[in-house]
Amino acid sequence: MELFSGTMSFLLILFVSCFFCLGKATDCGGKSVTQTIVVDQQGKAAFRTVQDAIDSVKSNNDQWVRIHIKPGLYIERVTIPLEKPCIILEGEGSSTTTISYSDHLSINNNATFTSSSSNVVASGITFKNSYNVANKIYEWKDAGSERIEPANAARIYGDKSFFYNCSFVGYQDTLFDAYGRHYYKDCHIQGDIDFIFGSAQSYYENCWMDVVGRDSSLPGFVTAQGRKNSDDPGGFVFEGGSIRGNGEVNLGRAWRAYSRVIFHQTYFDSIITPQGWVAWNASGNESTTTYAEIDCKGPGADSSKRVPWTKRLTTDCGGNNVTETIIVGKEGEAAFRTVQEAIDSVKSNNDQWVKIHIQAGLYIERVTIPTEKPCIILEGEGNSTTTISYSDHRSKNNNSTFTSLSSSVVASGITFKNSYNVDIKTDESYDMGSQIEPANAARLHGDKYFFYNCSFVGYQDTLYDQYGRHYFKDCYIQGEVDFIYGSGQSYYENCWINVVGRSPNLAGFVTAQGRSSPDDPDGFVFEGGFLIGNGKVNLGRAWSPYSRVIFHNTYFSSIVTPQGWSAWHYVGNENGLTYAEVDCEGPGADTSKRVSWLKKLNNSEIENFSLKSFINSDGWIDNLPKISS
């Protein structure tokens, strides 16, 4: 396995944020839509077919035009020609709005949907090539009923195309991601053979790849990427999402010699072959390909038997030295007045530690570290004097005071607070008449995080420990309902957990851990520390079917309920849960009345949940820079 030191430079910044760096940009008049055209096959709108609506858009259009497509099955071939940019195709949901056709001519002429222009957006639509696929959605014809041929559901040629909540349904060559920069978000892509292929420069975020294998003895291929040379910017990046289905499948094969595909934090079902990749047209020149799997999970994510020429991408941030310090302060000669401005000043794809020192004060702002800015240290002057606070309660992915999406982040001496549901002056709960909503103080979605002497203050869903390996040491975490939750692989050492109970008759929950498979490495381990406060609280409830939480040598005050744990949505499937209390003490540590399915760990199992074994087997914590506070 070849090692690439430095940054994971193939991720979002390379594939998406450069949308306006090539040639003369067409901005389509900004974010405003100047015209909406409605399509309804029942005749209750301007057009009955999608193609007729596209044809009505003037050539060389330079303003956004929305084509709203009413629910229905539109059996037609649809093409957006080169001279018609700035078009939005808006369906009413991929389960209700479908464009379908059946063809299997050449790869340049068989697509149900072809887009050749730049600046195209599509949402809520299924694009389907029904050749090799039964007319009833997602049911297959008999394997011998037709010869298998390439049959594109979509062929995307233009630059700057965005697909949101769309489905692409086919069998072989489903999505011809031909050329240009493309962004796919929350999409579903179905097939078995090279069903995502082409030479485009594309980013797939949280997409579901659905493998429909017809022959269990003949593995398929998710990708066949066609990068032509080392200077070609093309490649496919998959961020999050999953590969599931039936049969067996390889992650990809090289359509051309410089093929490039990266999977990052993707869930792989057991259908992935052990070798994972095939050189195909790069056979004998495997070193020119770039195939990598980073922080993926699931039963198919075991890379121990992968082909030896896969790449290993790392971010080591240059060791434990800090190369730059940026000062944030409310007054004086600080470089920035807000924390976000300081983060924004860090260069993209940074590969050296940058310290942002935050002087004492209350910073009322929402702060985000984006995916493309790893290797950042946020250093406050103490969690009693340096506070970042905001008030929001929207969706769980958009309400956080602090969001971190990159890898390799350190924070010390800071309070992160969501003041919604919390009294800003005293941290006392509002009156029970207040509406209770999830309100994150922090959302953490990146690998290799260290929080030292930090506070997380909220009420419901305070700390969204979403994904990645995280180490919390000497931290304070406050809330009552699911206030430490997510699918992180996290170790909490000597942390003070403070329960703010509003109702003596309604017990809260400290954790809601979201491990979804027995092969997932995630879980929460609490080593030492204290669980105190008022009211009553359960230690946790199962957010997902394999939820895992361990308390070791922790002090429990009398607020812990006798039963301690709840199976929540997984009553009857408690055997999949791993909840354990080892050598805990205090009036709440009596386990005699705990749920019957509480696990008892032997010495070797306990060792598996030590700091080194659970999150630090590669020594990343040992290489962190020295921090203060």
C-alpha positions in Angstrom: 0.0 0.0 0.0 1.5 3.3 -1.1 1.7 6.1 1.4 0.9 9.7 0.4 2.0 12.1 3.1 0.6 15.6 3.4 -3.0 16.5 2.9 -6.0 14.7 1.5 -6.0 17.2 -1.4 -8.5 15.2 -3.5 -11.5 16.1 -1.4 -14.1 18.8 -1.5 -11.8 21.8 -2.1 -10.4 20.3 -5.3 -13.6 19.0 -6.7 -16.2 21.6 -5.8 -14.9 24.9 -4.6 -13.0 25.5 -7.9 -16.2 25.8 -9.8 -15.5 29.3 -10.9 -11.8 29.0 -11.6 -11.8 27.8 -15.2 -12.5 30.0 -18.2 -15.2 32.7 -18.4 -17.9 31.9 -15.9 -21.6 32.0 -16.6 -23.2 32.9 -13.3 -26.8 32.8 -14.5 -27.6 36.1 -12.9 -26.8 35.0 -9.4 -29.2 33.1 -7.2 -32.5 34.5 -8.5 -34.8 32.4 -10.7 -36.3 34.6 -13.4 -38.8 32.2 -15.0 -40.6 29.1 -13.9 -42.1 26.7 -16.5 -44.4 23.9 -15.4 -44.6 20.4 -17.0 -47.6 18.1 -16.4 -48.2 15.1 -18.5 -52.0 15.4 -17.7 -52.2 18.6 -19.7 -52.7 20.9 -16.7 -49.6 23.0 -17.4 -47.7 24.8 -20.2 -46.1 21.5 -21.5 -46.8 17.8 -21.4 -43.2 16.7 -21.9 -39.9 17.8 -20.3 -38.2 18.1 -23.7 -40.8 20.6 -25.0 -40.2 22.7 -21.9 -36.4 22.7 -22.5 -36.9 23.5 -26.1 -38.9 26.6 -25.1 -35.9 28.1 -23.3 -34.1 30.6 -25.4 -30.6 29.8 -26.7 -27.7 31.3 -24.9 -29.9 31.9 -21.9 -27.9 33.7 -19.1 -30.6 33.7 -16.3 -31.8 30.8 -14.2 -34.9 29.2 -15.6 -36.7 26.6 -13.5 -38.6 23.8 -15.1 -41.0 22.3 -12.5 -42.0 18.8 -13.3 -45.2 17.5 -11.8 -45.3 13.9 -10.5 -45.6 11.2 -13.1 -43.7 8.8 -15.4 -42.4 10.7 -18.4 -41.3 8.1 -21.0 -39.1 10.2 -23.2 -35.5 10.9 -24.0 -34.5 14.4 -22.6 -31.5 16.5 -23.8 -30.3 19.9 -22.6 -28.2 21.1 -25.5 -24.9 23.0 -25.3 -26.5 26.4 -26.1 -29.0 26.2 -23.2 -27.3 26.8 -19.8 -28.8 28.0 -16.6 -31.6 25.4 -16.4 -33.1 24.0 -13.2 -35.0 20.7 -13.5 -37.2 20.5 -10.3 -39.2 17.3 -9.7 -41.5 16.7 -6.7 -39.4 13.8 -5.3 -37.4 11.0 -6.8 -40.1 8.5 -5.8 -42.9 10.3 -7.7 -41.2 12.1 -10.6 -39.5 9.8 -13.1 -38.0 10.3 -16.6 -37.5 6.9 -18.2 -36.5 5.5 -21.6 -35.2 2.2 -22.9 -32.1 2.3 -25.2 -28.8 0.6 -25.6 -27.1 2.1 -28.6 -23.6 3.5 -28.3 -22.5 5.1 -25.0 -22.9 8.6 -26.6 -26.4 8.0 -27.9 -28.3 5.7 -25.4 -28.9 8.0 -22.4 -32.4 8.7 -21.1 -31.1 12.2 -20.0 -28.2 14.0 -21.6 -26.9 17.4 -20.4 -24.3 19.1 -22.5 -24.6 22.7 -21.2 -23.0 24.3 -18.2 -24.8 25.4 -15.1 -27.5 22.7 -14.7 -29.3 21.9 -11.5 -31.7 18.9 -10.9 -33.5 17.9 -7.8 -36.2 15.3 -6.9 -36.1 13.3 -10.1 -35.4 9.7 -11.0 -33.5 9.2 -14.3 -33.9 5.7 -15.5 -32.9 3.6 -18.5 -35.3 0.6 -18.4 -33.2 -1.5 -20.8 -32.1 -4.5 -18.6 -34.4 -3.2 -15.9 -38.0 -4.2 -15.4 -40.6 -1.5 -15.8 -41.6 -2.0 -12.2 -39.1 0.1 -10.3 -36.1 -1.8 -8.9 -37.3 -5.2 -10.0 -35.1 -7.1 -12.4 -35.9 -9.0 -15.6 -34.7 -12.6 -15.8 -31.0 -12.6 -16.4 -31.4 -14.4 -19.7 -34.2 -12.3 -21.1 -32.0 -9.7 -22.8 -28.3 -9.4 -23.6 -26.6 -7.1 -21.2 -25.5 -3.8 -22.9 -24.4 -0.4 -21.8 -27.5 1.7 -21.1 -27.1 5.1 -19.6 -29.8 6.6 -17.3 -27.9 9.9 -17.6 -24.9 11.4 -19.5 -23.5 14.6 -18.0 -21.1 16.5 -20.2 -21.4 20.2 -19.0 -19.5 22.0 -16.4 -20.9 23.1 -13.0 -23.8 20.6 -12.6 -25.5 20.0 -9.3 -27.8 17.0 -8.6 -29.7 16.9 -5.3 -31.9 14.0 -4.1 -32.0 12.4 -7.5 -32.0 8.7 -8.5 -30.1 7.2 -11.4 -31.4 3.7 -12.2 -29.9 1.2 -14.6 -27.7 -1.9 -14.7 -24.5 -1.3 -16.8 -23.1 2.2 -17.3 -26.0 3.8 -15.4 -24.4 7.2 -14.8 -22.0 8.4 -17.6 -20.3 11.1 -15.6 -18.5 12.2 -18.7 -16.7 15.6 -18.3 -16.9 18.7 -16.2 -17.3 19.5 -12.5 -20.3 17.9 -10.9 -21.7 17.8 -7.4 -24.1 15.0 -6.4 -25.7 15.3 -2.9 -28.1 12.8 -1.2 -28.5 10.8 -4.5 -29.3 7.2 -5.2 -27.4 5.4 -7.9 -28.3 1.8 -8.9 -26.5 -0.7 -11.1 -23.9 -3.5 -11.2 -21.3 -3.0 -14.0 -19.3 0.3 -14.2 -22.4 2.0 -13.1 -20.6 5.3 -12.3 -18.1 5.9 -15.1 -16.5 8.7 -17.0 -13.8 11.3 -16.9 -15.5 14.0 -14.9 -14.3 15.8 -11.8 -17.1 14.9 -9.4 -18.0 15.0 -5.7 -20.6 12.5 -4.4 -21.8 13.5 -0.9 -23.9 11.2 1.2 -25.0 9.2 -1.8 -26.4 5.6 -1.7 -24.9 3.2 -4.2 -27.3 0.3 -4.7 -25.7 -2.8 -6.2 -28.0 -5.2 -7.9 -25.9 -8.2 -8.6 -27.3 -10.8 -11.0 -24.5 -13.4 -10.8 -23.0 -14.0 -7.4 -19.9 -15.6 -9.1 -19.2 -12.6 -11.2 -18.5 -9.4 -9.2 -19.5 -6.1 -10.6 -17.8 -2.7 -10.5 -19.1 0.5 -8.9 -16.8 2.8 -10.8 -14.8 3.0 -14.0 -13.1 6.3 -13.9 -11.3 7.7 -17.0 -8.7 10.2 -16.0 -6.3 10.5 -19.0 -3.0 11.8 -17.5 -1.4 13.1 -14.4 -2.4 16.7 -15.1 -6.0 15.8 -15.7 -8.1 17.2 -12.8 -10.7 14.5 -13.2 -11.6 11.9 -10.6 -14.5 10.8 -8.4 -14.7 11.5 -4.6 -17.3 9.8 -2.5 -17.8 11.5 0.9 -20.0 9.6 3.3 -22.8 7.6 1.9 -23.0 3.8 1.5 -22.6 0.9 -0.8 -25.1 -1.8 -0.2 -27.0 -4.4 -2.2 -26.6 -8.0 -3.2 -24.0 -10.1 -5.1 -20.4 -9.0 -5.0 -18.8 -5.8 -6.3 -15.4 -4.2 -6.7 -15.1 -0.5 -5.8 -13.7 0.3 -9.2 -11.6 -0.6 -12.3 -9.3 1.7 -14.4 -11.0 2.8 -17.6 -7.9 4.8 -18.3 -4.3 4.6 -16.9 -4.6 7.6 -14.5 -8.0 6.6 -13.0 -8.7 8.3 -9.7 -11.4 7.4 -7.1 -11.4 8.2 -3.4 -13.9 6.9 -0.8 -14.0 8.9 2.5 -16.1 7.9 5.5 -18.3 5.7 3.3 -20.1 2.6 4.7 -19.3 -0.6 2.8 -21.6 -3.5 3.1 -20.2 -7.1 3.0 -20.7 -7.2 -0.8 -17.3 -5.5 -1.4 -14.7 -8.0 -2.7 -11.5 -8.4 -0.6 -9.3 -7.1 -3.3 -11.5 -4.1 -3.9 -10.0 -2.8 -7.1 -9.0 -4.0 -10.6 -6.3 -2.5 -12.8 -8.1 -3.4 -16.1 -6.7 -0.9 -18.7 -3.9 0.1 -16.3 -2.6 -3.4 -15.9 1.2 -3.2 -15.6 1.0 0.5 -14.8 -0.9 0.3 -11.5 1.2 3.1 -9.9 -0.4 5.7 -12.1 -3.8 5.0 -10.6 -5.1 6.7 -7.5 -7.5 4.5 -5.5 -7.9 5.3 -1.8 -10.3 4.4 1.1 -10.1 6.8 4.1 -11.9 6.2 7.4 -14.5 4.0 5.8 -16.6 1.6 7.9 -18.8 -1.5 7.7 -18.1 -5.2 7.0 -16.7 -4.4 3.6 -14.2 -1.8 4.8 -11.5 -4.3 5.8 -8.6 -3.3 3.6 -6.1 -5.9 4.8 -6.5 -7.9 1.5 -6.8 -5.0 -0.9 -4.6 -4.8 -4.0 -1.1 -3.6 -2.9 -1.2 -0.5 -5.1 -4.1 1.3 -3.4 -3.0 4.7 -2.1 -3.0 5.7 1.6 -3.8 9.4 2.0 -2.9 11.0 5.4 -2.9 14.3 7.1 -0.1 14.5 9.7 -0.1 18.3 10.0 3.7 18.4 9.8 4.3 16.6 13.2 3.8 18.4 16.5 5.1 21.8 15.6 2.9 24.9 15.3 3.9 27.0 12.2 1.6 30.0 12.6 -0.4 31.7 15.4 -3.4 33.9 14.7 -4.9 36.1 17.5 -8.6 36.7 17.9 -9.8 39.3 20.4 -12.7 41.6 21.2 -10.3 44.6 21.4 -6.7 45.7 21.1 -4.4 44.7 18.3 -5.8 41.2 17.6 -5.7 40.3 13.9 -9.4 39.3 13.9 -12.5 40.2 15.9 -14.4 36.9 15.2 -13.3 33.3 15.4 -14.8 32.6 12.0 -12.8 35.3 10.3 -9.6 33.7 11.7 -10.6 30.3 10.4 -11.5 31.7 7.0 -8.0 33.2 6.8 -6.3 29.7 7.0 -5.4 28.5 3.5 -7.4 25.6 2.0 -5.7 22.2 2.2 -3.5 23.4 5.0 -1.1 20.7 6.0 0.7 22.4 9.0 -0.6 23.1 12.4 -2.1 26.6 12.7 -3.0 27.9 16.1 -5.9 30.4 16.6 -5.5 31.9 20.0 -8.9 33.3 21.2 -8.6 35.9 23.9 -11.0 36.0 26.8 -14.5 37.2 25.9 -18.0 36.2 24.8 -18.1 35.6 21.0 -21.7 35.4 19.8 -21.3 33.7 16.5 -21.7 30.4 14.6 -18.3 28.9 13.9 -17.5 26.3 11.2 -14.2 24.6 10.3 -14.9 23.3 6.8 -13.7 20.1 5.3 -10.8 21.6 3.4 -9.2 23.2 6.5 -7.5 20.5 8.6 -4.7 21.1 11.2 -6.3 23.8 13.2 -5.9 24.5 16.9 -8.5 26.6 18.7 -6.9 27.8 21.9 -8.9 29.8 24.4 -7.8 31.4 27.7 -9.9 29.1 29.9 -13.5 27.7 29.6 -14.6 30.2 32.3 -13.4 33.2 30.3 -13.5 32.3 26.6 -17.0 31.4 25.3 -18.4 30.9 21.8 -22.2 31.1 22.0 -25.1 31.1 19.6 -28.9 30.3 19.8 -30.4 28.0 17.1 -32.6 25.0 17.0 -33.1 24.1 13.4 -32.2 20.6 12.0 -29.6 18.5 13.7 -27.1 19.2 10.9 -27.6 23.0 10.9 -28.2 24.2 14.4 -24.7 24.0 16.0 -22.8 26.8 17.5 -19.6 25.1 16.6 -19.3 22.7 13.6 -16.1 20.9 12.6 -16.0 18.9 9.4 -12.2 18.6 8.7 -9.7 16.2 10.2 -7.1 16.9 12.8 -8.6 19.6 15.0 -7.6 20.5 18.6 -9.4 22.8 21.0 -8.6 23.8 24.5 -9.9 26.3 27.2 -13.1 27.2 25.4 -16.8 26.9 26.2 -19.1 26.0 23.3 -22.7 26.9 24.1 -26.1 26.8 22.4 -28.1 29.2 24.4 -31.4 28.0 23.0 -33.3 26.4 26.0 -30.6 27.7 28.3 -30.6 31.0 30.3 -27.7 33.0 28.8 -26.9 34.7 32.1 -26.8 31.8 34.5 -27.0 28.6 32.5 -30.2 27.8 34.4 -33.1 26.1 32.5 -35.9 28.1 31.2 -39.4 27.7 32.5 -41.0 24.4 31.5 -43.3 26.3 29.3 -40.5 26.9 26.8 -40.5 24.7 23.7 -37.8 22.1 23.9 -35.9 21.5 20.6 -32.6 19.8 19.7 -29.9 22.5 19.9 -26.3 21.5 19.4 -23.5 23.3 21.1 -21.1 21.4 18.9 -21.2 19.0 15.9 -18.1 17.0 15.2 -17.7 15.2 11.9 -14.1 14.6 11.3 -11.3 12.3 12.4 -8.6 12.8 15.0 -10.0 15.5 17.3 -8.7 16.4 20.7 -10.7 18.6 23.2 -8.9 19.6 26.4 -10.5 21.5 29.3 -13.5 22.6 27.1 -17.1 23.0 28.1 -20.2 22.1 26.0 -23.4 23.7 27.3 -26.9 23.0 26.2 -30.0 21.1 27.1 -31.1 18.6 24.4 -28.5 17.2 21.9 -25.7 19.4 23.4 -22.8 17.5 21.9 -23.3 15.9 18.5 -20.4 13.5 18.5 -21.2 12.6 14.9 -18.3 10.7 13.3 -14.6 10.0 13.6 -12.1 9.4 16.4 -12.3 12.0 19.2 -10.5 12.4 22.5 -12.1 14.5 25.3 -10.0 15.2 28.4 -11.0 17.1 31.5 -14.1 18.5 29.7 -17.5 19.7 31.1 -20.7 18.6 29.3 -24.1 19.9 30.3 -27.6 18.9 29.3 -30.5 16.5 30.0 -31.9 14.8 26.8 -29.5 12.8 24.6 -26.9 15.4 25.3 -24.0 13.3 24.2 -25.1 11.5 21.0 -23.9 10.4 17.5 -21.8 7.8 15.8 -18.4 9.0 16.9 -15.6 6.6 18.1 -14.8 8.7 21.2 -13.0 8.5 24.5 -14.0 10.8 27.4 -11.3 10.9 30.1 -12.0 12.5 33.4 -15.0 14.5 32.1 -17.6 16.2 34.3 -21.1 15.4 33.1 -23.7 17.8 34.5 -27.4 16.9 34.3 -29.8 19.8 34.4 -33.1 18.1 35.1 -36.3 20.2 34.6 -38.8 17.6 35.8 -38.4 15.2 38.7 -40.9 12.9 37.1 -39.3 12.7 33.6 -35.8 11.1 33.5 -33.3 12.3 30.8 -30.6 10.5 28.9 -26.9 11.2 29.0 -26.1 9.3 25.7 -27.8 8.2 22.5 -25.0 6.4 20.6 -25.6 5.5 17.0 -23.5 2.4 16.1 -25.3 0.9 13.1 -23.4 -2.4 12.5 -21.6 -5.0 14.6 -18.5 -4.3 12.4 -18.5 -0.5 13.1 -15.7 0.6 15.3 -17.6 3.5 16.9 -18.9 3.9 20.5 -18.5 6.1 23.5 -16.0 5.2 26.3 -16.1 7.2 29.6 -12.9 6.7 31.7 -13.2 8.2 35.2 -15.0 11.5 35.6 -18.3 12.4 37.3 -21.9 12.2 36.5 -23.8 14.7 38.7 -26.6 17.2 38.7 -30.3 17.2 39.5 -33.4 15.4 38.5 -33.2 11.8 37.2 -31.2 10.5 34.3 -30.6 7.3 32.4 -27.1 6.5 31.2 -28.2 6.1 27.7 -30.6 4.9 25.1 -30.0 3.1 21.7 -30.1 5.5 18.7 -29.1 2.6 16.4 -29.3 -1.2 16.7 -25.7 -1.7 17.8 -25.3 1.2 20.1 -22.2 0.9 22.3 -21.4 2.9 25.6 -18.9 1.9 28.3 -18.4 3.6 31.7 -15.2 2.7 33.5 -14.2 4.0 37.0 -16.8 6.8 36.8 -18.6 8.4 39.8 -22.4 8.3 39.6 -24.4 10.4 41.9 -27.9 9.4 43.0 -29.5 11.0 39.9 -28.9 7.8 37.9 -32.1 5.7 37.5 -32.1 2.2 38.8 -32.6 0.6 35.4 -29.9 2.8 33.9 -30.5 2.2 30.2 -33.2 2.1 27.6 -33.4 0.0 24.3 -35.6 2.7 22.9 -36.5 1.7 19.3 -34.8 -1.6 19.7 -36.8 -3.4 22.3 -36.6 -7.1 21.5 -33.2 -6.7 19.9 -31.2 -5.8 23.0 -28.6 -8.5 22.3 -27.1 -6.2 19.7 -26.5 -3.4 22.2 -23.2 -3.1 24.2 -23.8 -1.1 27.4 -21.4 -1.8 30.3 -20.4 -0.3 33.7 -17.0 -1.4 35.0 -15.7 -0.5 38.5 -17.9 2.6 38.8 -18.7 4.1 42.2 -21.1 6.4 44.0 -24.7 6.1 45.1 -25.9 5.7 41.5 -23.5 2.9 40.7 -25.6 0.1 42.2 -26.3 -2.2 39.2 -28.6 -4.7 41.1 -31.7 -3.2 39.4 -30.2 -2.5 36.0 -31.7 -3.8 32.8 -31.1 -7.5 32.4 -29.2 -7.1 29.1 -26.4 -5.0 30.6 -23.1 -6.4 29.4 -20.4 -7.8 31.7 -16.9 -7.4 30.2 -13.9 -9.6 30.9 -10.4 -8.2 31.3 -9.5 -8.6 27.6 -12.7 -6.9 26.5 -12.0 -4.0 28.9 -8.6 -3.7 27.4 -10.2 -3.3 23.9 -11.8 -0.1 25.3 -8.5 1.5 26.6 -7.4 4.8 25.0 -4.7 3.1 23.0 -6.7 0.2 21.7 -10.0 2.1 21.1 -8.9 5.2 19.3 -5.1 5.5 19.3 -3.7 2.4 17.7 -1.9 4.4 15.1 -0.5 6.9 17.7 -2.1 10.1 16.4 -2.7 11.4 19.9 1.0 11.0 20.8 2.0 13.3 17.9 -0.3 16.2 18.8 1.4 19.5 19.5 1.6 20.6 23.2 -1.4 22.8 24.2 -2.0 25.1 27.1 -5.2 26.0 29.1 
